[in-house]
């Protein structure tokens, strides 16, 4: 302990008071204190006079640095002693603190290294002790197993990330394509509307010119008639002074000109055109407003799913098959038919959602009332509260009443769009890819009841 303290004292004396490290190229200044040459030079940087000592603050008008060779030698000795001390400490880490013997064994009970003498002691007599190399190898194998598991998880995660990135890129491409379609269609619409506006305004300007010309013509004729009537009045006043036979002579007067029937018909026709344009714009605006709010993000409700249905991907994918599921006996769950409801119900408004079809098996999609039976079978018809389209061995059918309606589809729909107009009782099915209507229920009666998207496989 005394030797260690002596070494520490030597190191303190051989350390620069500026950088607190062992001296590097030590120099002495006017007051006798010593510093690293670099440290004192940086400390005095920018000074031209009154150089002060960083320790005693004694000043001197001129800079004076003298190499201190003796202190440099002492510093080298301190460095060697410090290195030797570090080696002793590192070597002591592999020694038993109690017996000062090399640690060669591993105690599995206490999970620490022990020496041979400790293994023979009473403390470790009944413990499981194995050679350190054997324990290290076993621990290394455990690490390798965990490492392999982590690598597998990392590969699965990277694969999932890659797949999701591809999906996002596909969605971005589809979104960009739809964006270009919308921009193109609206440009065409803007061009059409501008052309129609220019055409109608030109017609209206021409009609306005015809009206003004007719008005001027009528005013001219009326002025002429007025002047003629004035002259006639003066003449009749003279006639009143004449004998009675002259008074019995009658004079006929022409009626003022009216508006041309042809011109009046043009005005009426133009008014009708304006009314038609106004109605078309109102219908177009209503369609655009509905399209903004009709799309619904739909997921499946697991509380209603039949026990033989498998739901995956956040309840957005389903199929019929054996799944190891421990499902609670919810009263909402379908016990007989292999079907499930959507997570969101509707009591008003216009709503649309899309369903992707995989495979060529039996399926049915549409809407159903909340009150459809869950514990027993029920007919898949509008009278029972189901409006749906289905596919089976017989092809595509609409589940109408009293008999189903076969559908002659020229193309197999891969994605079906379902639109519900609650107020009008309409359920319409479209081929979402080809934008073609497949079938429509036009007289559904929901009677104020909640209606849910309905799926069966």
Secondary structure, 3 states (H helix, E strand, C coil): CHHHHHHHHHHHHCECCCCCCECCCEEECCCCCEEEHHHHHHHCCCCCCCEECCCCCCEECCCCCEECHHHHHHHHHHHHHHHHHHHHHHHHCCECCCCCCECCEEECCCCEEECHHHHHCCCCCCCCEEEHHHHHHHHHHHHHHHHHHHHHHHHHHHHHHHHHHHHHHHHHHHHHHHHHHHHHHHHHHHHHHHHHHHHHHHHHHHHHHHHHHHHHHHHHHHHHHHHHHHHHHHHHHHHCCCCHHHHCCCCCCCCCCCCCHHHHHHHHHHHHHHHHHHHHHHHHHHHHHHHHHCECCCCECCCCCCCCEEEECCCCEEEECCCCCCCCCCCCCCCCCCEEEEEEEECCCEEEEEEECCCCCCEEEEEEECCCCCCCCCCCCHHHCEEEEEEECCEEEECCCCCCEEECCCCCCCEEEEEEECCCCEEEEEECCCCEEEEEECCCCCCCCCEEEEEEC
